[in-house]
Amino acid sequence: MDPSRAGAPGTRRAGSRPRLCGDGAKEMKDDIEPWPAVVTVPADPAEPPSPALSAHLERLTERARDYIDAASSVNTRRAYASDWRHFSGWCRRQGLEVLPPSPQIVGLYITACASGAALPGNKPNSVSTIERRLSALTWNYAQRGTPLDRKDRHIATVLAGIRNTHGAPPRQKEAVLPEYLIAMLETLDRGSLRGLRDRAMLLLGFAGGLRRSEIVGLDLGRDQTEDGRGWVEILDRGMVVALRGKNGWREVEIGRGSSDTTCPIAALQTWLKLARIGHGPLFRRVTGQGKDVGPERLNDREIARLVKRTALAAGVRGDLNEGERGGKFAGHSLRAGLASSAEVDERHVQKQLGHASAEMTRRYQRRRDRFRVNLTKAAGL
């Protein structure tokens, strides 16, 4: 696969030229190499080249690639790669060149996205999707050493008009409230490894207000895996979860529940004991007809599928049809459920969710403070 079309970071190889597509448009074929495959080191003519030095540099190159991957999440890289392919395909169909970056072309592209003309028969993109695509283009161009100026009037003015014309409140996922969660837990088989694992993930995600990537990224201890995003420490009164986020490390405290049936600590300990996990990822695939536990870490999309599946099985929001109910719940429903249900000072919820501002926390609180203050009555009506 052409790395430039996959959104991989790097620079354009000297000497690459556009070639003509079948419709006569120029297709830019850029071989992107994040790091040079061969490093030339000036050597003393009297000494033969040192193979040990080349091997050392090769190891450093591989390590540098690992650090590049660690700079952003897998989901972010996947989305940016998809958006770059979307933009590149649109440029080819219009007979436009992808490189060098052109604010005028990008302005036309986001206009096409907003009007539904980016792909034949496609629906218009939402404002949030257009903003994400623009961020993806900015990132990809920066990795190629050709920055895109988002403040250019051809982009900024068009984007402002799109926001004013098509802007709408975000469609938030339904919060999983405590009564919903208890009903969802009852749909899981307590006699199977898969059921015990899913039970622990739901309770841990809710009580910790964790993102789906944070749930599956946990290890049993510190520095046990290279792809881990944190670890847990189980204490007498609860559990401390260390998490690595965008702005560094933070700790999340999860207390024990009022009973073992709803206690996230008890659920996790039961899963770890019966799954015989003593090192590495907490949550793994269950294989062998539900009798074996593999070494691989679960994908974070499994959390979204689990929340949706158990919500449907429990009959949550039975006033809606199945299609509408299926679209109401996702991984973020667990975080929103904690924020909406915890009757504590807002600052404690903000700390638990890891939000930088109280305003962001309030977006998650779907129900807690609704109509708590009645200004109509307070005004004398």
N, C-alpha and C positions, 0 to 999 in steps of 0.2 A: 504494500500500500504506500502511496505517496505520502511521506510524513507531513508535508505542508498541508495536505487536505485533511489529515488527522488531527490538526491543531497542535502538533508537537512544537516546542520551542526550538529556536535555532536561528541561523542566518542563511541567506540565499547563497548558493554555491556560485562562484564566479564562472561566467561563461554560459550559464543556462539561458535559453532563448525560448520565446513563445512559439508554439506551433499552431497550425490552423486546424480548427475542428471541422467536422463535416459540413456545418452550415457557414463556414468561412470565418467564424469568429476566432479570435486568438485565445488559446488556452494557455495560461501560465503554468508551466511545470517547474516547480521549484523544489530542488532536492535540499531539504532542510536537515542540517546536522547540528544537533545541540552542542556537541563537542567534537573536535577533530578526531577522525579515526586513526590518524597517524600523526604523531608529534615529532617534528624534526628538531633535533638538539645539536647545536654546533659541537663538533668533536675535534680533538687534537688529531691531525693527520698521522701522527706517529703512533697513535693508539687505536686499536680496533674498537668498534662500537660496543658498548657495554649492554649485553642482553638483560642484565639485572635491572639497569636503569629503565629500559623500555618496559619491562614487566611491572616495575614500580609505578611508572606513569600510567600504564594501562589500568592498574588497580585504582589509582586516584581518579581516572576518568570514569570508571564504573561507579565509584563512590559519589562522584559529583552528580552523576545521573540520578542516583538514589536521592540525593539531597534536593535535586530539582523536583522529583516526584513528591517529596515530602513537603514542598513549599505550599501545596494546595491539596485539597481533598480529592479523592477519586471521583466523586460526583461532580465536583467543579470542573475537573479536567474533561470528564465525559461530556458535560454540557457545552463547554467551550469548543471542544472538537466538533460536536454536532452543529453548533452555530457557525463555525468557520466553514464547514462543508456546505451549509445552507447558503451562506453568502457567496462562496466561490461558485456554486452552481448557478445562482442568480446572475452573477457577472458573466459567466460563459454564455448563458442564454441571451443576454443583452448585447453580447459582443464587446464587453468591457474588460479591462485588465484589472486584476486583483492588486498587483504591485506596480508602482509604489502607491501608498495609501492616498486616496483622493477624498477630501471632505465632501465634494460635490456628489461623487458616486455613492458614498455612504449615506448622504442625505436622501438621495433617490431610493436607496435600498430600504431605509426605515419607512419611507413613504409607501413603498410597495408592501411592506409588512403590515402597515396600519390599514391599508386599503384592501388587503387580501389578494394582491396581484403578485406576490413574491413567487407563488407556485400556482399553476393552472388549477382552478377549482378549489383553491384553498380558502379557509376562513381567515378573516383579519386577525392578526395577533393582538393580544392584550398589551396594555402599556408596560406591564411588568415584564412580559416576554421580550418586547422590543428593547427595553432597558438592559435586560440580560444579554441579548444578542449584541448590543452596542458595547457592553463591557467585554464580551468575548472577542470582538474585533480589536478593541483597544489592547487587550492582553496579547493576542496573537501577533499584532503588528509590532508591539514592543519587543517580543521575543525574537523577531526577525531584524531588530535593529533599525526599524523604520517606524517611529512613533506616529500615532494618529492623534491629532488635536481635536478632542471632543468639544472644546470651547469655540471652535470655528463656527462662524455664523451659519454656514450651510448645514451644520449638524444641530447646534444648540437651538437655533430658532425653529427649525422643523420639529425637533423633539418637544419644545415648549408648546407648539401648536397641537401636536398629537396628544399631549397630556391634557390640554384644555378641552379638546374635542372629544376624546375617547376615555378620559380618566374616569374611573369608577371605584367605589370602595372594594377592597380585596375580598374575595370569597373565602372566608375562613372555614377550616374544617370544624366539625362538631366536636365539642369537648366531651371526653369520656368521664362522666361524673361517677362518684363512688358507687351509687346504686347500679349504674351501667356496668362498671368494672366487676362487681361481685357477680352479676348475672353472666358476664362473659367468662369469668373463671369457672363457673359451673358447667360450661360447655366442654371443658377440657378433661381428658382422661387422666385421672390421678394415678392410674395403675400402669401408665406407659412412660417411657423416658421422654418421648416427644411432648407429652402433656405436662410433665413436670418442668421441662425446659421452658415451654411456652408460658406456663404459670409464673415462673420466676422472672421472665422477661417483662411480662405485663406489669407485675407488681413493682419491680425495680424501676421500670421506665416511668410509672406513675408517681411513685413515692419520691423519686429523685428528680422528677421533672426533666428527664434526659431526652436528648435527641436520639433518633434511631441509630445514627452512626456512633453515638457515644455508648449506647447499650451494647452493640456488637463489638465495639472496639476495646472493651474492658478485658484485662488479664487478671489472673488470680493474684499476682504479685508484681512488684516493681521490676522493670527492665527484663521482662521475660521474653518478649517478642519485639521485633523491629517495627512491625506494623500496628502495634498496640497504641491506643489513644488514652490509656489510663489503667488504673488498677484499683482493687478494693482491699480494705483492711477491716475485718470483722471483729468487733469489740463486744463487751458484755451488754452495753446499752444500745448498741446499734452498729452502724457501718459507716466508714468514711470512704468516699469515692474520690480519687484523685483523677482529674480530667485535664487533658491538654486542649486548649482552645486557640482561637485566633490571636488572643492577646496574652497568651501564656498559660500557666497552670492555675487551676482553682480546685477547691475542695468542696464536696457536697456531702452533707450529713444526712443519713437516712436512719430514722429511729425505728425501733421495733413496733409492730402493730399491736392492737388490743387483743388479738387472738392469732393462733398459729395459721388459721385458714386464710387470713388476710395479711399476714406478716411477710414483707419482702425478704427479710433476713432468713426466716425459717424456710421460705420457699427456695431461696438460693442455696442454703446449706443442704437441703434435701436433694436438690438437683446435683450438686457437686459430689455428694456422697454416693448416690446411686449410679451416677455417670462415671465415677472413679476419676475425677479430674483433680490433679494435684499440681498442675503447672500449665501455664499458657493461657489461651483464650477461654473465657468463661462459657460462652455460648457457641456450640458447634453443631454440625449436622449429625442427625441421627440416621444411621444406615442399617443394613441387614435386617429389613422388615421390623425396624423399630427396636432392635436388640443391641445394636452397637453404636458407639459414639466415635466419629471420625476426628482427625486432628485439625481439620480446616475450620477457620472462623466463618461464622454465618455472614451472608451478605445483608447489608442494612435494609434492603428492600423486603426482606423476610418479616421485618417488624411491621411495615405498612400492611403487608398481606395478612399477618396475624391479627392485627387490630380490626381490619375490615371483615375478615372471616368470622371472628368470634362475635363481633357486633351484630352481624347478620344472623348468626346461629342463635344468639340470645334474644333476638326480636327487638333490639334497641331501636327506638323511634319507629314503632309499629304503625304510626299514623301515616308513614310514607310508603310508597311502593319500593320494591327491592332495588330497582335501578337507582332511585333517588337516595335510598339509604346507603347503598354501596359507595356513592360519591361523597357522602358526608364524613366518612371516617378515614383517618390515615395515621401515620406515626406521630404527627404533631398533636393528635387528639389527646394523647397521654399527658403532654406538657400543659395543654390548655385545661385539662381536667383538674390537675393539681392547682393551677393558678385560680381556677373558678371555684374550687371547693374549700381551700384552706382558709379557715376563719382566723387569720392572724394578721399582724401588721404587714402592710404592703412591702416594706423593705425586706422582710424575711423571704417573701416569695421572690422578690427581685434577685436577692442573693442566690437563692436556690436555683433559679433558672439561668443565672449568669448574665443577666441583662445589664447593660451599661446605664440605662435610663429607666425611670419609673414609667414613662410613657409607653415604652415597648412592653413592659409587664402588663399594663392595662389592656393592651390589645389581646392578650391571652385570657384575660378575665372575662369570659363570655357572660357570666350570670351573677357573680358574687355581689357586685355593687349596684346592680340594675334596680332602679326605683327605690334604693335605700334612702335617698334624700328626695323628697317630693316638694319641688319648688312651687308647684301649683297651689298646694295647701299652705305652704309657707307664705305665699303672697296673699292669702286670705280668700282664695276661691274654693 
